[in-house]
Amino acid sequence: MTSGDRGRPAPRIAVVGASAAGLAAVEGLRRAGWDGLLTLVGDEPHPPYDRPPLSKQVLSGSWEPDRTGLRSAEQLAGLDLDLRLGTRAAALDAAARRLTLDDAERTVLDCAGIVVATGVRPRTLPGTEGVAGVYVLRSLEDALALRERLAAPGRRLAVVGDGVLGAEAAAVATGLGHRVVLIGSGTAPMGRVLGAETGALLAAVHRAHGVELRAGRASGVVTGPDPAGGPDGRHVTGVRLADGGTVEADTVLVATGSVPAVDWLGPSGEAAAPGAEVAGAGARAAGGVRLDLADGLGCDAHCAAAPGVYGAGDVARWYHPVLGRTLRIEHRMNATEQGLAAARNLLAELDAERFGAPRPFAPVPYFWSDQFGLKLQAYGVLEGADRIEVLCLEKDPLRLAALHGREGRATGVLGAGLPPRTVRGLRALVAGDAPADWDEALAAFRTAVQG
């Protein structure tokens, strides 16, 4: 590796978050030719691993933890990383590009650039701290703890939150022989994203497999004495709903969403107000760079949050130049793509002559979910649609395609029970340099699906 100019240390880039996005960033940096120091900081003790299998294969027991690893030890060694696992980032001085670690030495790293890929943290219910039988599902340890709890059939599991994570976990737990109640604010799992018609299909699939769907907002849990004599002395016996009702349960999974992990960025400067111009576009504040932390790390179209500071993955809220609005996407594919984009654009900022010009990050988002053997796949943005066209294939309600639109433009396509190649064929409807006109996209969608 380079040793820098004579008498000077080699320049360093630090990637904070040993996640899928963080891994993509360090790999992208090395692949593009960065030969300086490269630090990867992760708050978990594990090398980068894949999170989507946690709520499916790991929870069900069909995978052991080692199968979630994204790279082998040899592959990571080949990146010549300064790898700091089990270490949290404590603070970032964005103006000075100085990163402080929460280790015993309070290590301070002076950097040429930083990529923030710290992801999100799960929300919890009030009053659940220390209560036995209450779980979240974000980390490998979370998945293994819940798997152990569900090892023997017959539990009464309440899943609070009917988004993709809650719905997947409910499907797995039902398959393991547990009585499951899925509690959500709407009438169907993932209804806020899928829309009423596709959501109703998914609801019917869950009910057909024995999942009880309960509309309501959880306000807390009901507890009783812990028969195992845990340190808190309390064990969950149910979920309390805002309307006064109660769902009996001896196990509760809280899957009510997440919060971007940006708390450690607060000391770096004054947080910008929501909608304010982010520092990557030139905004500054007296005494430091202004970071927009209103909903994740606010970034411009190049994933820049400030000069030399870039965001990637679940934590990053960036301006999508094709859609003309800011997005923060918690999808696996986006994490990898944005990690690569942030790495490329950081290098372009540091040395445009060597690494070329920065390029806007304008992906076609993709996500998938598997529930009771039904595969959902989507391209583009489904949420926030004001019109949805749903077509069943061959009059089979379990095989459908949907086109989502907003403000006269097509924004997303969805396939349920369809082969991946069929759904990929619909991607072109939402993959242009500008959002497609709804009527034109609808005509093309009907032709593609119905022939």
C-alpha positions in Angstrom: 0.0 0.0 0.0 1.1 3.6 -0.5 2.9 5.2 2.4 2.0 8.8 1.4 4.5 11.6 0.6 7.8 11.4 2.3 7.4 12.1 6.0 3.6 12.0 5.8 1.3 9.2 6.8 -0.7 7.5 4.1 -4.2 9.0 3.5 -7.1 7.1 5.1 -10.7 6.5 4.2 -12.9 5.2 6.9 -16.2 3.3 6.3 -18.4 3.2 9.4 -20.7 0.2 9.4 -19.6 -3.3 8.6 -22.9 -3.9 6.7 -23.7 -4.8 3.2 -23.4 -1.2 2.2 -20.1 -0.8 4.1 -18.7 -4.0 2.5 -19.7 -2.7 -1.0 -18.0 0.6 -0.2 -14.6 -0.9 0.8 -14.7 -3.3 -2.1 -15.6 -0.5 -4.5 -12.8 1.7 -3.1 -10.2 -1.0 -3.6 -11.5 -2.0 -7.1 -11.4 1.6 -8.2 -7.7 1.8 -7.2 -7.7 3.4 -3.7 -4.3 2.3 -2.3 -4.3 4.3 0.9 -5.3 3.1 4.3 -8.9 1.7 4.5 -10.6 1.3 7.8 -13.9 -0.6 8.3 -15.6 0.0 11.6 -18.4 -2.3 12.8 -20.3 -2.2 16.1 -21.0 -6.0 16.0 -18.3 -8.6 16.5 -19.1 -10.3 13.2 -17.6 -9.7 9.8 -20.2 -8.4 7.3 -23.2 -10.7 7.0 -26.5 -10.7 5.1 -29.6 -9.6 7.0 -32.5 -10.7 4.8 -32.0 -14.4 5.8 -32.4 -13.6 9.5 -36.2 -13.4 9.3 -36.4 -16.5 7.1 -33.7 -19.1 6.8 -31.9 -18.4 10.1 -35.2 -18.0 12.1 -36.6 -21.2 10.6 -33.4 -23.1 11.4 -32.7 -24.1 7.8 -29.5 -22.0 7.9 -26.8 -21.8 10.5 -25.2 -18.4 11.2 -22.1 -19.0 9.2 -24.1 -19.2 5.9 -25.0 -15.5 6.3 -21.4 -14.3 5.9 -21.0 -12.1 2.8 -17.2 -12.8 2.4 -14.7 -15.4 3.6 -11.8 -14.5 5.9 -9.5 -14.8 2.9 -11.6 -12.5 0.8 -11.6 -9.8 3.5 -7.9 -10.2 4.0 -7.4 -9.5 0.4 -8.9 -6.1 0.8 -6.0 -5.1 3.3 -8.4 -3.5 5.7 -7.9 -1.9 9.1 -10.8 -3.9 10.4 -12.3 -2.8 13.7 -15.1 -5.0 14.7 -17.0 -4.7 18.0 -16.3 -1.0 17.9 -18.8 1.8 17.8 -18.2 5.2 16.2 -18.5 7.8 18.9 -18.4 11.1 16.9 -17.6 12.7 13.6 -16.1 16.1 13.1 -17.3 16.5 9.6 -15.4 19.7 8.9 -12.1 18.2 9.9 -13.0 14.7 8.6 -12.0 13.4 12.0 -13.6 10.2 13.3 -13.6 9.3 17.0 -14.1 5.6 18.0 -15.8 4.4 21.2 -13.0 2.1 22.1 -10.9 2.0 25.3 -8.3 4.4 23.8 -11.0 6.8 22.3 -9.1 6.4 19.0 -9.2 9.4 16.7 -8.7 8.8 13.0 -7.9 11.7 10.6 -9.4 10.8 7.3 -9.4 11.9 3.7 -13.0 10.8 3.5 -15.7 8.9 5.4 -18.6 6.7 4.2 -21.4 6.5 6.8 -23.2 3.1 6.5 -24.4 2.5 10.0 -27.9 1.3 9.0 -30.8 1.5 11.4 -31.9 0.4 14.9 -35.2 -1.3 15.6 -37.9 0.5 17.3 -39.2 -0.9 20.6 -42.4 -0.7 22.6 -42.5 1.4 25.7 -42.0 -0.5 29.0 -40.5 -3.6 27.4 -36.9 -3.1 28.4 -35.8 -6.1 30.5 -39.1 -8.0 30.0 -38.6 -11.6 29.3 -40.2 -13.0 26.1 -40.0 -9.7 24.1 -37.8 -9.7 21.1 -36.7 -7.5 18.2 -35.1 -8.8 14.9 -32.2 -6.8 13.5 -29.0 -8.6 14.3 -27.7 -12.2 14.1 -28.0 -12.4 17.9 -31.6 -11.2 17.8 -32.5 -13.9 15.2 -30.7 -16.7 17.2 -32.4 -15.6 20.5 -35.9 -15.7 18.9 -35.1 -19.0 17.1 -34.2 -20.6 20.5 -37.5 -19.3 21.9 -39.4 -20.8 19.0 -37.5 -24.1 19.0 -40.4 -26.1 20.4 -43.9 -25.7 18.8 -46.9 -24.3 20.7 -45.9 -20.8 21.6 -48.4 -18.0 21.4 -46.5 -15.4 19.4 -47.7 -11.8 18.8 -45.9 -10.0 16.1 -46.3 -6.3 16.4 -45.9 -4.6 13.0 -47.2 -6.0 9.7 -44.5 -4.7 7.4 -42.2 -7.0 5.5 -40.2 -8.1 8.5 -43.2 -8.8 10.7 -45.0 -10.6 7.9 -42.0 -12.8 7.1 -41.4 -13.7 10.7 -45.1 -14.5 11.2 -45.0 -16.9 8.2 -41.9 -18.6 9.5 -43.2 -19.0 13.1 -46.5 -20.4 11.8 -44.6 -23.0 9.8 -42.7 -23.9 13.0 -46.0 -24.8 14.7 -46.8 -21.7 16.7 -50.1 -19.7 17.1 -49.4 -16.3 15.6 -51.3 -13.1 15.8 -50.0 -10.4 13.4 -50.8 -6.9 14.7 -50.8 -4.0 12.3 -52.2 -0.6 11.7 -54.0 -1.6 8.5 -56.2 -4.4 7.3 -53.5 -6.4 5.4 -49.8 -7.2 5.8 -47.6 -4.8 4.0 -50.7 -2.9 2.9 -49.1 0.5 3.0 -46.7 -0.6 0.3 -48.7 -3.1 -1.7 -52.0 -1.3 -1.8 -55.4 -2.6 -1.0 -55.8 -5.3 -3.7 -52.4 -7.0 -3.4 -52.5 -6.5 0.3 -55.8 -8.4 0.4 -54.2 -11.3 -1.5 -51.4 -11.5 1.0 -53.8 -11.3 3.9 -55.8 -14.2 2.5 -52.6 -16.2 2.2 -51.7 -15.6 5.8 -55.2 -16.4 7.1 -55.2 -19.6 5.0 -52.1 -20.8 6.9 -53.6 -20.0 10.3 -52.2 -16.5 11.0 -54.7 -14.3 12.9 -54.6 -10.7 11.6 -55.5 -8.0 14.1 -55.8 -4.4 13.2 -54.7 -2.0 15.9 -51.9 0.0 17.4 -49.9 -1.6 20.2 -49.3 0.7 23.2 -47.3 -1.6 25.4 -47.2 -5.1 26.9 -48.9 -6.9 29.7 -46.6 -8.7 32.1 -46.6 -11.3 34.8 -44.1 -13.0 37.1 -41.2 -14.6 35.2 -41.3 -18.3 35.9 -37.6 -18.6 35.0 -36.7 -16.0 37.6 -35.0 -13.6 35.1 -33.2 -10.4 36.4 -36.2 -8.2 35.8 -38.7 -10.7 37.3 -41.3 -10.0 34.6 -42.4 -12.0 31.6 -44.7 -10.9 28.8 -48.3 -12.2 28.9 -49.8 -10.1 26.1 -49.8 -7.0 24.0 -51.9 -4.0 25.1 -53.7 -2.2 22.2 -54.5 1.5 22.1 -58.2 0.8 21.9 -58.1 -1.0 25.2 -58.0 -4.6 23.8 -55.4 -7.2 24.6 -53.7 -9.9 22.6 -52.6 -12.8 24.8 -49.1 -14.0 24.1 -46.1 -15.6 25.8 -43.7 -14.3 23.1 -43.8 -10.9 21.4 -41.8 -9.8 18.4 -41.6 -6.1 18.0 -41.3 -5.3 14.3 -42.7 -1.7 14.2 -40.0 -0.2 12.0 -36.6 1.3 12.6 -34.7 4.5 13.4 -31.7 5.6 11.3 -28.5 5.1 13.4 -27.3 8.8 13.3 -27.2 9.6 17.0 -23.3 9.5 17.0 -23.2 12.1 14.2 -24.9 14.8 16.4 -21.7 16.2 17.9 -20.2 16.8 14.5 -22.0 20.0 13.9 -25.4 21.7 13.9 -28.2 19.6 12.5 -30.0 21.2 9.6 -33.7 21.6 9.7 -35.8 19.2 7.6 -35.6 20.2 3.9 -32.6 22.4 4.4 -29.8 22.2 1.8 -27.3 19.6 2.8 -23.6 20.3 3.3 -22.7 18.2 0.3 -24.4 20.9 -1.8 -22.6 23.7 -0.1 -24.4 24.6 3.2 -22.2 25.3 6.2 -22.8 26.5 9.7 -20.5 28.5 12.0 -18.0 26.3 13.8 -18.6 23.2 11.6 -20.3 21.5 8.7 -24.1 21.3 8.8 -25.4 17.8 8.6 -29.1 17.1 7.9 -30.1 14.4 10.4 -33.9 14.8 10.1 -34.5 11.3 8.8 -31.2 9.5 8.4 -28.2 11.3 6.9 -29.3 13.8 4.3 -27.3 13.5 1.1 -27.3 15.1 -2.4 -27.7 13.2 -5.6 -24.1 12.0 -5.4 -24.6 10.5 -1.9 -22.6 13.4 -0.4 -23.7 14.7 3.0 -20.7 17.1 3.4 -17.4 17.5 1.6 -15.6 14.2 2.1 -18.5 12.6 3.9 -20.9 10.3 2.1 -23.8 8.1 3.1 -24.9 4.6 1.9 -27.5 2.1 2.7 -30.4 2.2 5.1 -29.1 5.3 6.9 -28.8 7.5 3.9 -31.6 9.8 2.6 -30.6 11.1 -0.7 -32.0 13.1 -3.6 -33.1 10.8 -6.5 -32.6 12.9 -9.6 -35.0 10.9 -11.8 -37.9 10.8 -9.3 -37.2 14.4 -8.2 -37.5 13.7 -4.5 -35.5 12.4 -1.5 -35.7 8.7 -0.6 -34.4 6.6 2.2 -34.6 2.9 1.2 -34.2 -0.1 3.6 -33.7 -2.7 0.9 -30.8 -5.1 0.5 -30.0 -4.4 -3.1 -30.0 -0.6 -2.6 -27.4 -1.1 0.2 -24.9 -2.7 -2.2 -25.6 -0.3 -5.1 -25.4 2.8 -2.9 -22.2 1.6 -1.2 -20.5 1.3 -4.6 -21.9 4.7 -5.7 -20.7 6.5 -2.5 -17.2 5.0 -2.9 -17.0 6.0 -6.5 -18.1 9.5 -5.9 -15.9 10.0 -2.8 -12.9 9.1 -4.9 -14.0 11.4 -7.7 -14.2 14.3 -5.1 -10.7 13.4 -3.7 -9.0 13.1 -7.1 -11.1 13.7 -10.2 -8.1 13.5 -12.6 -7.4 10.0 -11.3 -10.9 8.6 -10.6 -13.1 10.6 -13.0 -16.2 12.7 -12.4 -18.9 11.9 -9.9 -22.1 10.4 -11.2 -25.6 10.9 -9.7 -27.1 7.8 -7.9 -30.4 7.1 -9.7 -31.1 3.4 -9.2 -34.3 1.5 -9.9 -35.0 0.2 -6.4 -35.6 -3.6 -6.0 -36.9 -5.6 -3.2 -38.3 -9.1 -2.7 -40.0 -11.1 0.1 -41.0 -14.8 0.5 -44.0 -15.7 2.6 -45.7 -19.1 2.7 -44.1 -19.9 -0.7 -45.4 -16.8 -2.3 -42.6 -14.7 -3.8 -43.1 -10.9 -4.0 -40.7 -8.9 -6.2 -40.9 -5.2 -7.0 -38.9 -2.6 -9.0 -39.2 1.1 -8.4 -41.1 2.8 -5.6 -44.5 1.4 -4.6 -45.2 3.4 -1.5 -47.2 6.6 -1.8 -49.0 5.5 -5.0 -52.2 7.3 -5.8 -53.2 4.8 -8.5 -52.6 1.1 -8.8 -53.5 -1.3 -11.7 -53.6 -5.0 -10.7 -53.8 -7.8 -13.3 -54.2 -11.5 -12.5 -52.5 -13.9 -14.8 -54.6 -16.7 -16.2 -57.3 -15.8 -13.7 -55.1 -17.1 -10.8 -55.4 -14.8 -7.8 -52.0 -16.0 -6.5 -50.3 -14.8 -9.7 -50.6 -11.2 -10.3 -48.7 -8.1 -11.6 -49.3 -4.5 -10.4 -48.3 -1.1 -11.7 -48.0 1.7 -9.2 -48.2 5.4 -10.1 -48.1 8.8 -8.5 -49.1 12.2 -9.8 -49.6 11.0 -13.3 -46.3 9.0 -13.5 -45.6 5.3 -13.2 -43.3 4.7 -10.3 -43.2 1.0 -9.6 -44.0 -2.5 -10.7 -44.8 -5.6 -8.6 -45.1 -9.3 -9.3 -46.6 -11.9 -6.9 -46.1 -15.6 -7.6 -44.3 -14.8 -10.9 -40.9 -16.0 -12.1 -38.1 -13.5 -11.6 -37.6 -13.2 -15.4 -41.3 -12.1 -15.9 -40.9 -9.4 -13.3 -37.6 -8.2 -14.7 -39.4 -7.8 -18.0 -41.6 -5.2 -16.4 -38.7 -3.2 -15.0 -38.3 -1.2 -18.2 -41.7 0.5 -17.4 -40.1 2.4 -14.5 -36.4 2.4 -15.5 -36.2 5.4 -17.9 -34.3 8.7 -17.5 -37.5 10.3 -16.4 -40.7 8.9 -14.8 -42.9 7.4 -17.5 -46.3 8.9 -18.2 -49.0 6.8 -16.5 -51.2 6.3 -19.5 -48.3 5.2 -21.7 -46.9 2.9 -19.0 -50.3 1.5 -18.3 -50.9 0.5 -22.0 -47.4 -1.1 -22.1 -48.1 -2.9 -18.8 -51.4 -4.4 -20.0 -49.7 -5.5 -23.2 -46.8 -7.1 -21.4 -49.0 -8.9 -18.9 -52.0 -9.9 -21.0 -50.3 -10.2 -24.4 
